[in-house]
Amino acid sequence: MTNNDKLRVGIVGSGNVATHLATAIAESEHELVHIISRDRKRADSLAQNTGAVAITIYEQFAPLDIIILAIKDEALGEEFINHLPSSALICHTSGSVAMDVLNNQSSYGIFYPLQTFSKQKEVDFNSIPICLEANNSKNLQTLHQLAQSISSKVYEVDSAQRKALHLAAVFACNFTNLMYDISEKLCKESGMDFEILRPLIQETAAKVQDHIPSEVQTGPAARNDQKIIEKHQAMLTQHPDYQNIYKILTNEIIQNNEEL
């Protein structure tokens, strides 16, 4: 296989990650051959939208160069993986599972797109970081070939680094979204629309594109304004969980500022 060869790709899965990956690969110079899933109805739908052929994991595979396992972490240890075509490079998309979970294969690796995916929200895959790892340099080169055809941000990241990156991403994305959820509920309780906070959210996210987060921290905790902090905590009396979150985050911001 040379760098100019068209790769033949199969994707196992039909969820959020599989959907966006399938769309990106189908639009690349490579060929999306199969959508492989135990849920034939969902596989059929995704295949129809990407020009691939839907099959179940127990059907006959066309020749494939790469099979991407875009499935839940707990499914990566299932027996069916050992029955995938041995000639294909098998890789998974998990941020928190080591590459060695696939070491029963002769060729294996990681193809981890670092982004939050929802089926109903389109993404620009070219701007999504893709983290790669493989069991040898030849397989790593093959993964680079595929990754660079759909993204301009491709990184070689080992399993330990990827686990740390996934943890950092949980704080940056999942926990942040929980804060948005709490904010929306507090607004609703007071008869206000969450829409009023969107410009603030956008500006906060924009700041960290050009600055270290600690350099642009604002708010009562950053000022150590105990009067406002106490008022806020009193307002959260009916929400002890929110109150506890507020205390923990406030103390962390105060401590961080003291260390600067």
ChimeraX attribute file (.defattr): number of C-alpha atoms within 10 A of each C-alpha:
attribute: neighborCount
match mode: 1-to-1
recipient: residues
	/A:1	9
	/A:2	9
	/A:3	11
	/A:4	8
	/A:5	11
	/A:6	15
	/A:7	22
	/A:8	19
	/A:9	25
	/A:10	28
	/A:11	28
	/A:12	23
	/A:13	25
	/A:14	26
	/A:15	18
	/A:16	17
	/A:17	21
	/A:18	24
	/A:19	23
	/A:20	21
	/A:21	20
	/A:22	29
	/A:23	18
	/A:24	20
	/A:25	24
	/A:26	20
	/A:27	15
	/A:28	16
	/A:29	14
	/A:30	18
	/A:31	17
	/A:32	26
	/A:33	25
	/A:34	27
	/A:35	32
	/A:36	31
	/A:37	21
	/A:38	14
	/A:39	14
	/A:40	16
	/A:41	12
	/A:42	17
	/A:43	27
	/A:44	19
	/A:45	14
	/A:46	25
	/A:47	24
	/A:48	13
	/A:49	13
	/A:50	19
	/A:51	17
	/A:52	22
	/A:53	18
	/A:54	25
	/A:55	20
	/A:56	18
	/A:57	19
	/A:58	12
	/A:59	9
	/A:60	10
	/A:61	16
	/A:62	13
	/A:63	14
	/A:64	19
	/A:65	17
	/A:66	25
	/A:67	23
	/A:68	26
	/A:69	24
	/A:70	26
	/A:71	20
	/A:72	12
	/A:73	14
	/A:74	8
	/A:75	12
	/A:76	17
	/A:77	11
	/A:78	8
	/A:79	9
	/A:80	11
	/A:81	18
	/A:82	12
	/A:83	10
	/A:84	17
	/A:85	18
	/A:86	14
	/A:87	13
	/A:88	20
	/A:89	24
	/A:90	27
	/A:91	26
	/A:92	26
	/A:93	24
	/A:94	23
	/A:95	23
	/A:96	17
	/A:97	19
	/A:98	17
	/A:99	22
	/A:100	14
	/A:101	14
	/A:102	21
	/A:103	12
	/A:104	11
	/A:105	21
	/A:106	12
	/A:107	20
	/A:108	26
	/A:109	27
	/A:110	31
	/A:111	28
	/A:112	26
	/A:113	22
	/A:114	17
	/A:115	15
	/A:116	14
	/A:117	17
	/A:118	13
	/A:119	12
	/A:120	7
	/A:121	9
	/A:122	9
	/A:123	15
	/A:124	10
	/A:125	19
	/A:126	16
	/A:127	13
	/A:128	17
	/A:129	17
	/A:130	25
	/A:131	25
	/A:132	25
	/A:133	25
	/A:134	25
	/A:135	18
	/A:136	11
	/A:137	10
	/A:138	12
	/A:139	18
	/A:140	20
	/A:141	16
	/A:142	19
	/A:143	23
	/A:144	20
	/A:145	18
	/A:146	21
	/A:147	24
	/A:148	15
	/A:149	15
	/A:150	24
	/A:151	17
	/A:152	14
	/A:153	15
	/A:154	21
	/A:155	15
	/A:156	16
	/A:157	17
	/A:158	15
	/A:159	20
	/A:160	12
	/A:161	14
	/A:162	23
	/A:163	17
	/A:164	13
	/A:165	16
	/A:166	17
	/A:167	13
	/A:168	12
	/A:169	17
	/A:170	14
	/A:171	12
	/A:172	11
	/A:173	13
	/A:174	13
	/A:175	12
	/A:176	13
	/A:177	13
	/A:178	12
	/A:179	14
	/A:180	16
	/A:181	13
	/A:182	13
	/A:183	14
	/A:184	17
	/A:185	15
	/A:186	16
	/A:187	16
	/A:188	12
	/A:189	10
	/A:190	8
	/A:191	9
	/A:192	13
	/A:193	13
	/A:194	15
	/A:195	10
	/A:196	11
	/A:197	14
	/A:198	11
	/A:199	10
	/A:200	11
	/A:201	11
	/A:202	10
	/A:203	10
	/A:204	15
	/A:205	12
	/A:206	11
	/A:207	14
	/A:208	14
	/A:209	9
	/A:210	8
	/A:211	10
	/A:212	10
	/A:213	12
	/A:214	13
	/A:215	11
	/A:216	11
	/A:217	16
	/A:218	11
	/A:219	12
	/A:220	15
	/A:221	21
	/A:222	19
	/A:223	12
	/A:224	17
	/A:225	12
	/A:226	11
	/A:227	9
	/A:228	13
	/A:229	17
	/A:230	11
	/A:231	10
	/A:232	15
	/A:233	17
	/A:234	12
	/A:235	11
	/A:236	15
	/A:237	12
	/A:238	10
	/A:239	12
	/A:240	11
	/A:241	11
	/A:242	15
	/A:243	16
	/A:244	14
	/A:245	12
	/A:246	17
	/A:247	16
	/A:248	11
	/A:249	12
	/A:250	18
	/A:251	15
	/A:252	14
	/A:253	20
	/A:254	16
	/A:255	14
	/A:256	13
	/A:257	16
	/A:258	10
	/A:259	7
	/A:260	7
